[in-house]
Structure formats: structure tokens, C-alpha cells
Amino acid sequence: MAQRKKGNRVIRQRPDRRANRTILIRSLFLMAIFGLLAFIPLFVKLWQIQISQHEYYQDLAVQQQTRDSTVTANRGTIYDSNGEVLAMSATVYNVQLSPRDLVETQESYQKAVEKAQESGGKLPDYPEPTDQFIAENLAAILELEVEDVLDHLQNKNSQYEMIKYRIDPEESDAVQEFITENHLSHGIYLMPTSKRYYPKGSLAAQVIGWVNPNLDNVGAYGLEAQFESELSGQTGRVVTAKDGVGTELLYRFEDYYDATDGDNLTLTLDATIQSYCESILQEGVEQFDVQDGGFCIAMDPNTGAILGWANSPTYDPNDPWTVSDPVLQAYLESVKSNPASNEAAYQKALAEGCSAEEAAEASISNAKWVVQNAQWTNKAVTSSYEPGSTFKSVVLAAALEEGVVSESDHFYCSGSVMVEGYDDPIRCSDRDGHGDQDLAKAVANSCNPAFIAIGQRLGAEKFYDYLEDFGFLGPTNIDMQGEPSSGGQIVWSRDSFTNVDLAVASFGQRFNVTPLQLITAASAVVNGGHLMQPYVVSQITDADGNVIQHTEPTEIRQVVSERTSERCRTILEKVVDGGTGKNAAVEGYRIGGKTGSSETTETDHTIVSFLGFAPADDPQVVILLAYDNPKPAYPGANVTADQWYISGGNMAAIKAGELLEKILDHLGVEKSYSANDDVLVPNLNGLNLADATSALQKNNLTIRTVGDGDTVTGQIPANGASIPGGSEVVVYMGVDVPTDQVTVPNLDGLSMDQAKQRLSALGLYLKATGATEYGSNVVAYDQSIAAGTSVDRGTTVEVRFTDSTASGAGL
């Protein structure tokens, strides 16, 4: 209490309690305000850590306290129908450096050296593990740049420096040897992972597809992409505790989560049939100077199972970015030498403000993408084309089913026909006309006016109904990537389908279908009328072999009757037996089919094709083979530089016959007996002339003697040789058999008689295949043993013949 004097009296002053209370309250208030303000950021941070960002900080803590390594699952294997591996995964290794661990290794080496020097002990018996030493050796093994490896080694606090991914076993073995010899197990690591291999190279490349190693081995194209979820499996994990500086505490905590291997696919493809399809396709591309490749499909018509499926150009899925097709290579090189030639890409880049140099790079990059996409694409499912006369088989089936034509009907062809609504005449492939012909002959001749008449009898409404019934208005729903949702590209809607449209559609022009749609429809024509859904994957199994999914043949609808289908088979067999498809004939097999030559809207661009099936009375396989754009010898020419007439009958039918023979032989389909079938030569040595003659006659062989001895002292061919029935065996009576070899002559362009005589004069034998009908137009075009080759007497030379009259546009 304050005091003051007043005179001799002391006056005591009472304190102002009210003012003190006010000051206290203000102080407490200010303390509360400032305290609260000071703690607000702390509260906010706590809120973030504990609530709003709880998962983030929890994950961060886990990352700091544990090491999480992935365990790669094995991708499922892809097999053909006979169990042959088409795609598989194998364990390979990534090479990882840990610069921090290497510092410890290097320090340990220095300590060992110092200790040895101090005690007079033995120095380490391996080189000093300097960064330079490590970089030079790893670069040499892995084909890397030394400087690049050194750059990784400079990150001294890092434990994870990946210098190369998925190295092959040879490289991983060499790296492991380097690690062991130089005591570098603490710092250089081989991390197991998987790599996709395609053991048969380019076989079925567009069907199988490939995985992208730069995107965690995810399927990029084909079945690899379509069945990614089934094939990929589930990645496993190994979680290990580590301390504050990142060292693993292996015995403190470790948890292992198994990887689940991917499922396996078994395809309907037969690797052998697939190889036949690919080789025949490629042979034709080279033989006929084809500019834009082609496609070949082999299908079981009774189930819809795809047996073989080839595309050209193709590629090796083990190295999908490399372009090997010569036509694509030539285009790419032309753009590299003159980027402006890829005008669209070059001008677009310039319009976007790029410099000339940048535009050139953009042009080349675009060209690379174009050619790579061309080789990766399965054009038989993704692209459409005008089917041409191969489509006439479908029109035939529809007309027979509706009863608007019969085998007894006749059609007159003058070489052209006028169609109401169109000012110009529509011409036939035979400009002089086929004259009078019954239905089978009209089909065999591939006569356009006859099919225009057949289409008119069907009428636009019914014709369009069958387009739908045979599956041309929608997708086939095959289990493959890339099929357009609308299927093909039918040009007309039902409401706009005119009389002129009906006329040209009747012989397969001015509308588009996919090859897959066409072969599916053709199968229905010959298999009893059943439209089957095509498929490539027959079953899916897990890693233990348990069947997860099995594909049963699926009938979409019955399009025509069994009787109609039988009638179609009979008529289409005559196309090969003397018609435009005669070059597809194979001795001993009954084959039916239809040729096609589709003239595109581009000048001098024709797609030649053949649609065939066999055996004709009970089809086991149907094929569609097409070559896109054989190069004319000069603008407007109808032949190539090698004088091949550009038509389905003169190109595709030839190769289709070879293909069908190979497939039928592989399937075990027996050939029917023929007087020219191969027979075995009996042993004649020691027989007299009469007995030798009798023995040969029993085997459908004739005899020619050399010498005048009483018994046979030698023969050509030797005992057990297989030669065509009806051939002549040379028998030596009392004289020695010649042992010198003879040179195979060039038989190209010779008739069958001429080829047989040329070979016989040399003691060689002719086995004729292809169009084997005698006639001046049947000439040799290929022989199994190249001209100029030296062979033993008695050797059989297989010669393929073609009938040059099987020509004409639209066939």
C-alpha cells in the first residue's frame, strides 16, 4: 500500500484494484492471443500429418524404414495347337550398381593394402576396384560407354543405379565372373527379372504380337495385348527393414509375397501350317514382284478355328522395331535421303513453326512410325478390300438357296452388258464374250454378265439380306485385336442400294470386306451352310495346367441348307477342274475354289487372290491367299517384268495349289489313286529280261534296255527309288551302269512333253505338279532342283506347271 505525508500525519493510499485487474486481463488476453497465433501453424501441421496427409507420411515412413523389392511374375507361355512354344518368358538380369556400397568395398581394399604394408603380409591378389577399373570392365562386357558408367558411379549416396536392363545369359555370366574374380559382390548386383522370347522368330508375328520391354513388358500388339491380363500374372514383393542410412536389416523384419505366374494360351494355329502359309506368301511376293505384301489365312471350315495366318510385310517380335521388309526399307531410306518426299509430315512440321532441320527429323520419325506400324498390323483383320470375283461364291450360294438359278440354267455372254441406270456397258473379263454357258461353266469362267443376271434375279432386297446373313455387315467377333466394330466397309446402306450397285456387287466390286469376313462366309458356303465364329485361342490354362477357359466352336446361324452347300462345292470344284482356277489343281486331291482380281481405284493397282477349299467333297481346310499390287512391267501393262499375267488365276491360284497340297499332306488326307502316282522301283539285278519286264509292269513302269546280255547287271533308278508311275526304267544287260553325274537342265517355259523328253535324255525323271493338263498353254515355271545342279542319273525332278490361259481381269 503506498504512503505519503501530509504535515506530521502519514496518509496511506489504497491501491487501484480495478486498474490492476484490467492490466492483468489485458496481459492474459494478449498472452492467449499471441500464444494461440504461435500454436496455429503447429496445429495445422499436426492436422496435416495426423489427418489430411496421414497416408502420405505413413508411406514415407515405410519407405524410410523398409526396402520394397518387386518379384517379377513369369508371363504365360503361348503354344500352338500341338504344344510347340511360340512365346515364352525366361529369367534374365538387370545390372545394378550401388556406389555407396562400392565406397565401402574400396575402403576395405585400402585398409587391406595398408595392413599388408605395415605387417609385411600378402597384398590382395586382385586389382584395386577403382571407379575407372569398374567402369571400363563393365562397359566392355555390356557394350556401354565408359563415361556413362562413370556418371552412375559418381552418385556416391545412391544404392540404386541401373546401368543395363534384361541382359542375355552370356552377358550375365560374364558380369558374375567379373564380380567374383574382383570381390565386388558388395556393390554390383544382378537383379533377376524376365524377358519375352519368341523361339520361332517371325512365325505368326502379327497374330502373337509382342510385349514392350520399355513399358514393364506390357503387351503391345496381337494376342500379347489382347490377353494382357491373363498372360501378365501378378507381381510379388519382398519387404525388408532397413536402418536410417539405408542398410538392410535382414533378420529384423522381412515379408515375402509370392508372385502369381500368368496363364498360358493354347492357339488353334498349327506351327507347320503357319510356316507353309508364310513361305508360300513370301514366295509369291518375290515371284510376282508384289509391292504391298499380302495375306494368307487357313481355316478349319467346320469349326472356325484358324490353322494358319500370315501377313506380308512381317517382322521379328524379338526385335519389333527393326524393319526387314525390302519395300519398307526402301521407302524409309528414300525419306532419310530426302525428308521432303514425305510431304504431309514435312509440311505439317513447317506449318507448326519448325525449322527445316526439325521438319526433316519429324518427317523421318513419321516414316519410321509408318513402316513399323505397317509390319506390326494384321491387315487381314484390321483392313478391308474389294473381294472381286472370290465373292461370286457367296452370290452363287444365295441364288441357289433362293431357287432363282439352277444347274440347268444358261447365260449368254457377249463380252459386256448394259445395266439400267448406268450409261456405259459393264465388261466381262473376256472381252470377246463367253457365249452360251450353263451355270457351272459361267462360274468356272468367272463371267461378270452372268453374275449380274444372277444378282438381278435375287433382287436388291434379298441380296442385301444375304450380305447380312453371311456376316458382312458386322464384325466376326474373333478373339483378336483390331477388328473394326463395323466389320468391313459396305459402301451402301440398304435404302441407297441401287440397281447399279446390285450389278457391280454381284461380281464383288465397289464394296469392301475384311479378309476374315470373306473366309468366314466362304466356309459357310462349303461346310453345309453353317456360319461359324472364327477363333484363335483354343484354351487358357493356369501355371499348373488347369483349364480355365476352353473355346467350343460357335455357330452363329445356318445361312444356306446342306443341299445348297453341296451343290456349291460341286460347281466350285469345276473352277479348278478346267476353269479359271485350273492352276490350283493338285494331282490326287479334289480342290474347289474361286479366283479373284480386284482392281482398286488406284491406277495399275490390283489385288489378286484365290479362295480355295479341299477336299472338295468333304472340306477340311479353306484358304484365302492374296497378293497386293503386283508391279506391272510398265504403266498400263497387264503383265509383270517376268511376264506373269496379273490375275488371280495366273498368280494366286498357282501358289494356293502348292499350299493346299502341303496342308493336306500334313493333315494326313490321302490322295486318290492316279496312274501317275509315285511307285517304288523293284530290284532287277540278276533277273532275265522277261522277268525284269514283268516286275516293272506290275509296278506300272516301262523298260528300256542297254546291252545284250542275258541277265540284268544294273538299273537306273536303283532299287527302292520312288518315281512317277508310267516312267521308264533303264536296265543294263551285261554292261556296267554309268556312274558319272549329269547336269539338271533349265525347264522354264517348256511344255510337259518337252520337259519330260529333256530330262529323260539325261536319265532323269519328271514329277509334274500344278496344272498338269496336256496342251500348248501348259508350261513349266518352277523346278525342285535348280538348273545347273549336278545330280546322279535316276534322280526325280519335281516340276510345277501353269496354264497361261487362266488369265483376264476380274478373275
Secondary structure, 3 states (H helix, E strand, C coil): CEEEEECCEEEEECCCHHHHHHHHHHHHHHHHHHHHHHHHHHHHHHHHHHHHCHHHHHHHHHHHHEEEEEECCCCCCEECCCCCEEEEEEEEEEEEECHHHHHHHHHHHHHHHHHHHHHCCCCCCCCCCCHHHHHHHHHHHHCCCHHHHHHHHCCCCCCCEEEEEEECHHHHHHHHHHHHHCCCCCCEEEEEEEEEECCCCCCCHHHHCEEEHHHCCEEEEHHHHHCHHHHHCECEEEEEEECCCCCECCCCCEEEECCECCCEEEECCCHHHHHHHHHHHHHHHHHCCECCCEEEEEECCCCCEEEEEEEECCCCCCCCCCCCCHHHHHHHHHHHHCHHHCHHHHHHHHHCCCCHHHHHHHHHHHHHHHHHHHHHCCHHHHCCECCHHHHHHHHHHHHHHHCCCCCCCEEEECCEECCCCCCCCEECCCCCCCEEEEHHHHHHHCCHHHHHHHHHHHCHHHHHHHHHHCCCCCCCCCCCCCCCCCCCECCCCHHHCCHHHHHHHCCCCCCEECHHHHHHHHHHHHCCCEEECCECEEEEECCCCCEEEECCCCEEEECCCHHHHHHHHHHHHHHHCCCCCHHHCECCECCEEEEEEEECCCCCCEEEEEEEEECCCCCCEEEEEEEECECCCCCCCCECCCCCECCHHHHHHHHHHHHHHHHHHHHCCCCCCCCCCEEECCCCCCCEHHHHHHHHHHCCCEEEEECCCCEEEEEECCCCCEEECCCEEEEEECCCCCCCCEECCCCCCCCHHHHHHHHHCCCCEEEEEECCCCCCCEEEEEECCCCCCEECCCCEEEEEEEECCCCCCCC
